[in-house]
């Protein structure tokens, strides 16, 4: 990986071309026109990244640095999620370019949040993952979140319940239920991350989920899912049929008592 110190003008800064030269103008214009006509369909990842970098430094050739970044990080998504300090070490990548990368990444996160809030949840664990992965992907400690939904299954509130190791001593079902009543919620979705990157639930994760389902059902609240987020992947208790299993276990316990 070619690196440099912080700063610099950005793409092609070391090419020797005078600032007034526009050797790549025709190429970038064609890319812009292609995008305006059909969006990103048909674009290669390096072309997407090149366009993004060129927004910050329109008079510089960003093709080579775009290719270099993709060669280093292997995917467009990984580039967008890269640490700012790492990006600034690349020769030809300036603070303006890095600002553009981070800005687009943050805007996409806000877009996903706005798309999720106040709209019906259709049991799409992938949509919840896409929304929350942005806020949990770089977290080094476990975070346990709750989404509160109304009678129409619209998300009305998101809350981080706690941070730290997820175990039965840290999660208090009564606190979750109390918040659900305060928000006038009728159903819940639980989410937490595994910093290890492996979303496979532990025995403790399964126990906590069962306890939360039971506590919710006592007050006629519905748990829709518990999603564990790993590195670019997730585990959904609902998709695996475990939420339904816990619902049935509660019904059996209720009959016996």
QUIKA-V99994 format. One record per pair of residues at least 12 apart in sequence whose C-alpha atoms are under 10 Angstrom apart, sorted by the first residue. I is the first residue (numbers start at 1). GAP is how many residues later the second one is. Records with the same first field share a line. If there is no record, write none. Layout:
I->GAP ; GAP
This chain:
1->67 ; 68 ; 70 ; 71 ; 88 ; 89 ; 90
2->63 ; 66 ; 87 ; 88 ; 89 ; 90
3->83 ; 84 ; 85 ; 86 ; 87 ; 88 ; 89 ; 90
4->83 ; 84 ; 85 ; 86 ; 87 ; 88 ; 89 ; 90
5->80 ; 83 ; 84 ; 85 ; 86 ; 88 ; 89
6->79 ; 81 ; 82 ; 83 ; 84 ; 85 ; 87 ; 88 ; 89
7->81 ; 82 ; 84 ; 85 ; 86 ; 87 ; 88 ; 89
8->80 ; 83 ; 84 ; 85 ; 86 ; 87 ; 88
9->47 ; 48 ; 51 ; 83 ; 84 ; 85 ; 86 ; 87 ; 88
10->43 ; 44 ; 46 ; 47 ; 48 ; 49 ; 50 ; 51 ; 52 ; 55 ; 78 ; 80 ; 81 ; 82 ; 83 ; 84 ; 85 ; 86 ; 87 ; 88
11->39 ; 42 ; 43 ; 45 ; 46 ; 47 ; 48 ; 49 ; 50 ; 51 ; 52 ; 53 ; 54 ; 55 ; 79 ; 80 ; 81 ; 82 ; 83 ; 85 ; 86
12->45 ; 47 ; 48 ; 49 ; 50 ; 51 ; 52 ; 53 ; 79 ; 80 ; 81 ; 82
13->44 ; 46 ; 47 ; 48 ; 49 ; 78 ; 79 ; 80 ; 81
14->46 ; 77 ; 78
15->45 ; 46 ; 77
17->42 ; 43 ; 44
18->41 ; 42
19->40 ; 41
20->39 ; 40
21->38 ; 39
22->36 ; 37 ; 38 ; 39
23->36 ; 37 ; 38
24->34 ; 35 ; 36 ; 37 ; 38 ; 39
25->33 ; 34 ; 35 ; 36
27->34
28->19 ; 22 ; 23 ; 26 ; 30 ; 31 ; 33 ; 34 ; 35
29->22
31->12 ; 16 ; 17 ; 19 ; 20
32->19
35->13 ; 16
44->32
45->21 ; 22 ; 25 ; 30 ; 31 ; 32
46->16 ; 17 ; 18 ; 19 ; 20 ; 21 ; 22 ; 23 ; 24 ; 25 ; 29 ; 30
47->15 ; 16 ; 19 ; 20
48->18 ; 28
49->13 ; 14 ; 16 ; 17 ; 18 ; 20 ; 21 ; 27 ; 30 ; 31 ; 52
50->12 ; 13 ; 14 ; 15 ; 16 ; 17
51->12 ; 15
52->14 ; 45 ; 46 ; 48 ; 49 ; 52
53->12 ; 13 ; 40 ; 41 ; 43 ; 44 ; 45 ; 46 ; 47 ; 48
54->12 ; 42 ; 43 ; 46
55->41 ; 42 ; 45
56->38 ; 39 ; 40 ; 41 ; 42 ; 43 ; 44 ; 45
57->36 ; 37 ; 39 ; 40 ; 43
60->32
61->31
62->30 ; 31 ; 35
64->28
65->25 ; 26 ; 27 ; 28
66->13 ; 26 ; 27
68->22 ; 23
69->18 ; 21 ; 24
77->28 ; 155
78->154
79->22 ; 23 ; 26
80->18 ; 20 ; 21 ; 22 ; 23 ; 24 ; 25 ; 26
81->20 ; 21 ; 24 ; 25 ; 53 ; 56 ; 57
82->16 ; 19 ; 20 ; 56
83->15 ; 19 ; 55
84->14 ; 15 ; 17 ; 18
85->13
86->12
87->14
105->29
106->28 ; 29
108->23 ; 26
109->21 ; 22 ; 23 ; 24 ; 25 ; 26
110->21 ; 24
111->20
112->15 ; 16 ; 18 ; 19 ; 20 ; 22
113->15 ; 17 ; 18 ; 19 ; 21 ; 45
114->17
115->12 ; 16
116->12 ; 14 ; 15 ; 38 ; 39 ; 40
117->30 ; 32 ; 37 ; 38 ; 39 ; 40 ; 41
118->31 ; 32 ; 34 ; 35 ; 36 ; 37 ; 38 ; 39
119->30 ; 33 ; 34 ; 35 ; 36 ; 37
120->29 ; 30 ; 31 ; 32 ; 33 ; 34 ; 35
121->28 ; 29 ; 31 ; 32 ; 33 ; 34 ; 103
122->31 ; 32 ; 102
123->30 ; 66 ; 101 ; 102 ; 115 ; 116
124->101 ; 112 ; 114 ; 115
125->64 ; 99 ; 100 ; 101 ; 102 ; 109 ; 110 ; 111 ; 112 ; 113 ; 114
126->101 ; 107 ; 108 ; 109 ; 110
128->19 ; 61 ; 63 ; 99 ; 101
129->62 ; 98 ; 99 ; 100 ; 101 ; 103 ; 104 ; 105 ; 106 ; 107
130->99 ; 102 ; 103 ; 104
132->13 ; 59 ; 60 ; 61 ; 97
133->60 ; 96 ; 97 ; 98 ; 99 ; 100 ; 101
136->55 ; 56 ; 57 ; 58 ; 59 ; 93 ; 94 ; 95
137->56 ; 57 ; 58 ; 60 ; 92 ; 93 ; 94 ; 95
138->55 ; 57 ; 93
139->24 ; 54 ; 55 ; 56
140->24 ; 53 ; 54 ; 55 ; 56
141->22 ; 23 ; 24 ; 25 ; 52 ; 53 ; 54 ; 55
142->20 ; 21 ; 22 ; 23 ; 24 ; 50 ; 51 ; 52 ; 53 ; 54 ; 87
143->17 ; 18 ; 19 ; 20 ; 21 ; 22 ; 23 ; 48 ; 49 ; 50 ; 51 ; 52
144->15 ; 16 ; 17 ; 18 ; 19 ; 20 ; 21 ; 22 ; 26 ; 27 ; 46 ; 47 ; 48 ; 49 ; 84
145->13 ; 14 ; 15 ; 16 ; 17 ; 18 ; 44 ; 45 ; 46 ; 47 ; 48 ; 81 ; 82
146->12 ; 13 ; 14 ; 15 ; 16 ; 30 ; 33 ; 34 ; 42 ; 43 ; 44 ; 45 ; 46 ; 80
147->12 ; 13 ; 33 ; 38 ; 40 ; 41 ; 42 ; 43 ; 44 ; 77 ; 78
148->28 ; 31 ; 32 ; 33 ; 35 ; 36 ; 37 ; 38 ; 39 ; 40 ; 41 ; 42 ; 75
149->31 ; 34 ; 35 ; 36 ; 37 ; 38 ; 39 ; 40 ; 73 ; 74 ; 75
150->30 ; 33 ; 34 ; 35 ; 36 ; 37 ; 38
151->33 ; 34 ; 35 ; 36
152->34 ; 35
153->32 ; 33 ; 34 ; 35 ; 71
154->31 ; 32 ; 33
155->30 ; 32 ; 33 ; 34
156->27 ; 28 ; 29
157->22 ; 23 ; 26 ; 28
158->30 ; 31 ; 32
159->17 ; 20 ; 31
160->30 ; 31 ; 32
161->14 ; 15 ; 18 ; 29 ; 30 ; 31
162->30
163->29
165->29
166->26 ; 27 ; 28 ; 36 ; 38 ; 39 ; 42
167->35 ; 36 ; 37 ; 38 ; 39 ; 40 ; 41
168->36 ; 37 ; 38 ; 39 ; 40 ; 41 ; 43
169->39
170->38
171->37 ; 38 ; 40 ; 41
172->36 ; 39 ; 40 ; 43
173->35 ; 36 ; 38 ; 39 ; 40 ; 41 ; 42 ; 43
174->38 ; 41 ; 42
176->12 ; 36 ; 39 ; 40
177->35 ; 38 ; 39 ; 40 ; 41 ; 42 ; 44
180->36 ; 41
181->38 ; 40
185->36 ; 37
186->30 ; 33 ; 34 ; 35 ; 36 ; 37
187->29 ; 30 ; 33 ; 34 ; 35 ; 36 ; 37 ; 38
188->24 ; 25 ; 28 ; 33 ; 34 ; 35 ; 36 ; 37 ; 38
189->33 ; 34 ; 35 ; 36 ; 37 ; 38 ; 49
190->19 ; 22 ; 33 ; 34 ; 35 ; 36 ; 37 ; 38 ; 46 ; 47
191->34 ; 35 ; 36 ; 37 ; 38 ; 43 ; 44 ; 45
192->13 ; 34 ; 35 ; 36 ; 37 ; 38 ; 42
193->34 ; 35 ; 36 ; 37 ; 38 ; 41
194->34 ; 35 ; 36 ; 37 ; 40
195->34 ; 35 ; 36
196->34 ; 35
197->31 ; 32 ; 33 ; 34 ; 35 ; 36 ; 37
198->30 ; 31 ; 32 ; 33 ; 34 ; 35 ; 36 ; 37
199->28 ; 29 ; 30 ; 31 ; 32 ; 33 ; 34 ; 35 ; 36 ; 37
200->28 ; 29 ; 30 ; 33 ; 34 ; 35 ; 36
201->26 ; 27 ; 28 ; 33 ; 34 ; 35 ; 36
205->21 ; 23
206->20 ; 31 ; 36 ; 37 ; 40
208->18
209->14 ; 16 ; 17 ; 28 ; 33 ; 34 ; 37
210->13 ; 32 ; 33 ; 35 ; 36 ; 37 ; 39 ; 40
211->35 ; 39
212->14 ; 34
213->12 ; 13 ; 30 ; 31 ; 33 ; 34 ; 36 ; 37
214->32 ; 33 ; 35 ; 36 ; 37 ; 39
215->35
217->30 ; 33 ; 34
218->32 ; 36
222->21 ; 25
223->15 ; 20 ; 21 ; 23 ; 24
224->13 ; 14 ; 19 ; 20
225->12 ; 13 ; 14 ; 15 ; 16 ; 17 ; 18 ; 19
226->12 ; 13 ; 16 ; 17
227->12
